[in-house]
Amino acid sequence: MYVKNGIAYASSETDIIEVQSVKPLEDFMMLLTFTSGEVRLYDVSPLLQFPAFAPLSQPDIFAAAKVEDGIAPETMYRDSYP
């Protein structure tokens, strides 16, 4: 258990990881740089089946990808490759 900003949490405190930058590559791959300094490869193609992410299948939209809210950074880290 830990307390942060006056709120008690039952789990262990972990470092927060965020996506710092995104570089779209070919074949729906992205090069992600995390706040930890790690650079990892992320495959977006499995997400294209979901309506919220379907617009990314358009090359011009995918090429304009940037860091915003959407996919949890923890998920992107877990599902990416060193």
C-alpha distances in whole Angstrom, upper triangle without the diagonal:
4,7,10,14,13,10,7,6,5,5,6,8,11,15,17,20,23,26,29,32,34,37,39,41,43,43,40,38,36,35,31,30,26,25,24,28,28,31,31,33,32,35,35,38,35,34,38,38,36,38,35,36,40,41,40,42,45,46,46,43,41,42,41,37,35,31,30,28,28,27,23,23,21,23,26,24,24,27,29,31,31
4,7,10,10,8,6,5,7,7,7,7,10,13,15,18,21,25,27,30,32,36,38,40,43,42,39,37,35,34,30,29,25,23,22,26,27,30,30,33,32,34,35,38,36,34,38,38,36,38,35,36,39,40,39,42,44,45,45,41,40,41,40,36,33,30,29,26,27,26,22,22,20,23,26,24,24,27,29,31,31
4,7,6,5,4,6,9,10,10,9,12,14,15,19,21,25,27,30,33,36,38,41,44,43,40,38,36,35,31,29,25,23,23,27,28,31,31,34,33,36,35,39,37,35,38,39,37,38,35,36,39,40,39,42,44,45,45,41,40,41,39,36,33,29,28,26,27,26,23,23,21,24,27,25,26,29,30,33,32
4,5,5,7,8,11,12,11,9,12,13,13,17,19,22,24,27,30,33,36,38,41,41,38,36,33,32,28,27,23,20,21,25,26,29,29,32,31,34,34,37,35,33,37,38,35,36,33,34,37,38,37,40,42,42,42,38,37,38,36,33,30,26,25,23,25,24,21,20,20,23,25,24,25,28,29,31,31
4,6,9,11,14,15,15,13,15,15,15,18,20,23,24,28,30,34,36,39,42,43,39,37,34,33,30,28,24,22,23,26,28,31,31,34,33,35,35,38,37,35,38,39,36,36,33,34,38,38,37,41,42,43,42,38,38,39,36,33,30,26,25,23,25,25,22,22,22,25,26,26,27,30,31,33,33
4,7,10,13,15,15,14,17,18,18,22,23,27,28,31,34,38,40,42,45,45,42,40,37,37,33,31,28,25,26,29,31,34,34,37,36,38,37,40,39,37,40,40,38,38,35,36,40,40,40,43,45,45,45,41,40,42,39,36,33,30,28,26,27,27,24,25,24,27,29,28,29,32,34,36,36
4,6,10,12,13,12,15,17,16,20,22,25,27,30,32,36,38,41,43,43,40,38,36,35,31,30,26,24,25,29,30,32,33,35,33,36,35,38,36,34,37,38,35,36,33,34,38,38,38,41,43,44,43,40,39,40,38,35,32,28,26,24,25,25,22,22,21,24,27,26,27,30,31,34,34
4,7,9,11,11,14,16,17,20,23,26,28,32,34,37,39,41,44,43,40,38,36,36,32,31,27,25,25,29,30,33,33,35,34,36,35,38,36,34,37,38,35,36,34,35,38,40,39,42,44,45,45,41,40,42,40,36,34,30,28,26,27,26,22,23,21,24,27,26,26,29,31,33,34
4,6,8,8,11,14,15,18,20,24,26,30,31,35,36,39,41,40,37,35,33,33,29,28,25,23,23,27,27,30,30,32,30,33,32,35,33,31,35,35,32,34,31,32,36,37,36,39,41,42,42,39,37,39,38,34,32,28,26,24,24,23,20,20,18,21,24,23,22,26,28,30,31
4,7,9,12,16,16,20,22,26,28,31,33,36,38,40,42,41,38,36,34,34,30,30,26,25,24,28,28,31,30,32,31,33,33,35,33,31,35,35,33,35,32,33,37,38,37,40,42,43,44,40,39,41,39,36,34,30,29,26,26,24,21,21,19,21,24,23,22,26,28,30,31
4,7,9,13,14,17,20,23,26,29,30,33,35,37,39,38,35,33,31,31,27,27,23,22,21,25,25,27,27,29,28,30,30,32,30,29,33,33,31,33,31,31,35,36,35,38,40,41,42,38,36,38,37,33,31,28,27,24,24,22,19,19,16,18,21,20,19,22,24,26,27
4,6,10,12,15,18,22,24,27,29,32,34,36,38,38,35,32,30,29,26,25,21,20,19,23,23,25,25,28,27,29,30,33,31,30,33,34,32,34,32,32,36,37,35,38,40,41,41,38,36,38,37,33,31,27,27,24,25,23,19,18,16,18,21,19,18,22,23,25,25
4,7,9,12,16,19,21,25,27,30,32,34,37,36,33,31,29,27,24,22,19,17,16,20,20,23,24,26,26,28,29,32,30,29,33,34,32,34,31,31,35,36,34,37,39,39,39,36,34,36,34,31,28,25,24,22,23,21,17,17,14,17,20,18,18,21,23,24,24
4,6,9,13,16,18,21,23,26,28,30,33,33,30,28,25,24,20,19,15,14,13,16,17,20,20,23,22,25,26,29,27,26,30,31,30,32,29,28,32,33,31,34,36,36,36,33,31,32,31,28,25,22,22,20,21,19,15,14,11,15,16,14,14,18,19,21,20
4,6,10,13,15,18,20,24,26,28,31,31,28,26,23,21,18,16,12,10,9,13,14,17,18,21,21,24,25,28,27,26,29,31,29,31,28,27,31,32,29,32,34,34,34,31,29,30,29,25,23,19,20,19,20,18,14,12,11,14,15,13,14,18,18,19,19
4,7,10,12,16,18,21,23,26,29,29,26,24,21,19,16,14,10,9,9,13,13,16,17,19,19,22,22,26,25,23,27,28,26,28,25,24,28,28,26,29,31,31,31,28,26,27,26,22,19,16,16,15,16,15,11,9,8,12,13,11,13,16,17,19,18
4,7,9,12,14,18,20,22,25,25,22,20,17,16,12,10,7,6,7,10,10,12,13,16,15,18,19,22,22,21,24,26,25,26,23,22,26,26,23,26,28,28,28,25,23,24,23,19,17,13,14,13,15,13,10,7,7,10,10,8,11,14,13,15,15
4,6,9,11,15,17,20,23,24,20,18,15,14,10,9,6,5,8,10,11,12,12,15,14,17,17,21,21,19,22,24,23,24,21,20,23,23,21,24,25,25,25,22,20,20,19,16,13,9,10,10,12,11,9,5,8,10,9,9,12,14,13,16,16
4,6,7,11,13,16,19,20,17,15,12,10,7,6,4,6,9,10,10,10,10,12,11,15,15,18,19,17,20,23,21,23,19,18,21,21,18,21,22,21,21,19,17,17,16,12,10,7,9,10,11,10,9,6,9,11,8,9,12,13,12,14,14
4,7,10,14,16,20,22,19,16,13,11,7,5,5,6,9,9,10,10,11,14,14,17,17,21,22,20,22,26,24,25,22,20,23,22,20,23,23,22,21,19,17,17,15,13,10,7,10,12,14,13,13,10,13,14,12,12,16,16,14,16,16
4,7,10,13,17,19,16,14,10,8,6,5,7,9,12,10,11,9,11,12,12,15,15,19,21,19,21,24,23,24,21,19,21,20,17,20,20,19,18,16,14,13,12,10,7,6,10,13,14,14,14,11,14,15,12,13,16,16,14,16,15
4,6,10,13,15,12,10,7,6,5,7,9,12,14,13,12,10,10,10,10,12,12,15,18,16,17,21,21,21,19,16,18,17,14,16,17,15,15,13,11,10,10,7,6,6,10,13,13,13,14,12,15,15,11,12,16,15,13,14,15
4,6,10,13,11,9,6,5,6,9,12,15,17,15,14,10,11,10,10,12,12,15,18,17,18,21,22,22,20,17,19,17,14,16,16,13,13,13,10,8,9,8,8,10,13,16,16,16,17,15,18,17,14,15,18,16,14,14,15
4,7,9,7,6,4,6,9,12,15,18,20,18,16,13,12,10,9,10,10,12,15,15,15,19,19,20,18,15,16,14,11,12,12,10,11,10,7,6,8,7,9,11,14,16,16,15,18,16,19,18,14,16,18,16,14,15,16
4,7,6,5,5,7,10,13,17,20,21,19,17,14,12,9,10,10,10,12,15,16,16,19,20,22,20,17,17,16,12,13,13,10,12,12,9,8,11,10,12,15,18,20,19,18,20,19,21,19,16,17,19,16,14,14,15
4,6,6,8,10,14,17,20,24,25,23,20,17,15,12,11,10,11,11,15,16,15,18,20,21,21,17,17,16,12,12,12,9,12,13,10,9,13,13,15,18,20,22,21,20,22,21,23,21,18,19,21,18,16,16,17
4,6,9,12,15,18,21,25,26,24,22,18,15,12,11,8,9,8,12,13,12,15,17,19,19,15,15,15,11,10,11,10,13,13,10,11,14,14,17,19,21,22,20,19,22,21,22,20,17,19,20,16,15,15,17
4,7,10,13,16,19,22,23,22,20,17,14,10,8,6,5,6,9,10,9,13,15,16,16,12,12,12,8,8,10,9,12,11,8,9,12,11,14,16,17,19,16,15,18,17,19,17,14,16,17,14,13,14,17
4,7,10,13,16,19,20,19,16,13,10,7,6,5,6,8,11,11,12,15,17,19,18,14,15,15,11,11,13,12,14,13,10,10,13,11,13,15,17,18,17,15,17,16,17,15,12,14,15,12,10,11,13
4,6,10,12,16,17,16,13,10,8,6,5,6,7,10,13,13,14,17,18,20,18,14,16,16,12,13,15,13,14,13,9,10,11,9,10,11,14,16,15,13,15,13,15,14,10,12,14,12,9,10,12
4,7,10,13,14,12,10,7,6,5,6,9,11,14,16,16,17,21,21,23,21,18,19,19,15,17,18,16,17,16,13,12,13,11,11,12,15,17,17,15,16,13,15,15,11,11,14,12,9,10,10
4,6,10,11,10,8,6,5,6,7,10,11,15,17,16,18,21,21,23,20,17,20,20,16,18,20,18,19,17,14,14,14,11,10,9,13,14,14,13,13,10,12,12,9,9,12,11,9,10,10
4,7,8,6,6,4,6,9,10,14,15,19,20,19,22,25,24,26,23,21,23,23,19,22,23,21,21,20,17,16,16,13,12,10,13,15,16,15,14,11,13,14,11,10,13,14,11,12,11
4,5,5,5,6,8,11,12,15,16,20,21,20,22,25,24,26,23,21,24,24,21,24,25,24,24,22,19,19,19,15,13,11,13,14,15,14,12,9,10,12,10,8,12,13,11,12,11
4,5,7,9,12,15,15,19,20,24,24,23,26,28,27,29,25,24,27,27,24,27,28,27,27,24,22,22,21,18,15,12,14,15,17,16,14,10,12,14,13,11,14,16,15,16,14
4,6,9,11,15,16,20,21,25,25,24,27,30,29,31,28,26,29,29,26,29,30,29,29,27,24,24,24,21,18,15,18,18,20,18,15,12,12,15,13,11,14,16,14,15,13
4,7,10,13,15,19,21,24,25,25,27,30,30,31,29,26,29,29,26,28,29,28,28,26,23,23,22,20,17,15,18,20,21,19,17,14,14,17,15,12,15,17,14,14,12
4,6,10,12,16,18,22,22,22,25,28,28,30,27,25,27,27,24,26,28,26,27,25,22,22,22,19,17,16,18,20,20,18,16,13,13,15,12,10,12,14,11,10,8
4,7,10,13,16,19,20,20,23,26,26,28,25,23,25,25,21,23,25,23,23,22,19,18,19,16,15,14,17,19,19,17,17,13,14,15,12,10,13,13,10,9,7
4,6,10,13,16,17,17,20,22,23,25,23,20,23,23,19,21,23,21,22,21,18,18,19,16,15,15,17,18,18,15,15,12,13,12,9,8,10,10,6,5,5
4,7,10,12,14,15,17,20,21,23,21,18,20,20,17,18,20,18,20,19,15,15,17,14,15,15,18,19,18,15,16,13,14,13,9,9,11,9,5,5,6
4,6,9,10,11,13,16,17,19,18,14,16,17,14,15,17,16,18,17,13,14,16,13,14,13,16,16,14,12,13,11,12,10,7,8,9,7,4,6,9
4,6,7,9,10,13,14,17,16,13,14,15,12,12,15,15,17,16,12,14,16,13,15,15,17,17,15,13,14,14,15,12,9,11,12,8,7,9,12
4,6,6,7,10,11,13,12,9,10,12,8,9,12,12,15,13,10,12,14,11,13,14,15,15,13,11,13,13,15,12,9,12,13,10,10,12,15
4,5,5,8,10,13,13,9,10,12,9,8,12,12,15,14,11,14,16,14,16,17,18,18,15,13,16,17,18,14,13,15,15,12,12,14,18
4,6,7,9,12,12,10,10,13,11,11,15,16,19,17,14,17,19,16,18,19,19,18,15,13,15,16,16,13,12,15,14,11,12,15,18
4,5,6,9,9,6,8,10,9,10,13,15,17,14,12,16,17,14,16,16,16,15,12,10,13,14,15,12,11,15,14,11,13,16,20
4,5,7,8,5,5,8,7,6,10,12,15,13,11,15,16,14,17,18,17,17,13,13,16,18,19,16,14,18,18,15,16,19,22
4,7,9,7,6,10,10,10,13,16,18,16,15,18,19,18,20,21,20,19,15,14,17,20,20,17,17,20,19,16,18,21,24
4,6,6,6,10,10,11,14,17,18,16,15,19,19,17,19,19,18,16,13,12,15,18,19,16,16,19,19,17,19,22,25
4,5,5,8,10,11,13,16,17,14,15,18,18,17,19,19,18,16,13,14,17,20,21,18,18,22,22,20,21,25,28
4,6,7,9,11,13,16,16,13,13,17,16,14,16,16,14,13,9,11,14,17,19,16,16,20,20,18,20,23,26
4,6,6,8,10,13,14,11,10,14,14,11,14,14,13,13,9,10,13,16,18,15,14,18,18,16,17,20,23
4,5,6,8,11,13,10,10,14,14,13,16,17,16,16,13,14,17,19,21,18,17,21,21,19,20,22,26
4,5,6,9,10,7,8,11,11,11,14,16,15,16,13,14,18,20,22,20,18,22,23,20,21,24,26
4,5,7,8,6,5,9,9,8,12,14,14,15,12,13,17,18,20,18,16,19,20,18,18,20,23
4,6,9,8,7,10,12,11,15,17,18,18,16,16,20,20,23,20,18,21,22,19,19,21,24
4,6,5,6,9,10,11,15,18,18,19,17,18,22,23,25,23,20,24,25,22,22,24,26
4,6,5,6,9,10,14,17,18,20,19,19,23,23,25,23,20,23,25,22,21,22,24
4,6,5,6,9,12,16,17,19,18,20,23,23,26,24,22,24,26,24,23,24,26
4,5,5,7,10,13,14,16,15,16,20,20,23,21,19,22,24,22,21,23,25
4,5,5,9,12,13,15,14,15,18,18,21,19,16,19,21,18,17,19,21
4,6,9,12,14,17,16,17,20,19,22,21,18,20,23,20,19,20,22
4,6,10,12,15,15,16,19,18,22,21,18,20,23,21,20,22,23
4,7,9,12,11,12,15,15,18,17,14,17,20,18,16,19,20
4,6,10,11,12,14,13,17,16,14,16,19,18,17,19,20
4,7,9,10,11,10,14,14,12,14,17,17,16,18,19
4,6,9,10,10,14,14,13,15,18,18,17,20,22
4,7,8,9,12,12,12,15,17,17,17,21,22
4,6,9,12,11,10,14,15,15,16,19,22
4,6,8,7,7,10,12,11,12,16,19
4,5,5,6,9,10,11,12,16,18
4,5,5,6,8,10,10,14,15
4,5,5,6,9,10,13,14
4,5,5,6,8,12,14
4,6,5,6,10,12
4,6,5,8,9
4,6,8,10
4,7,10
4,7
4
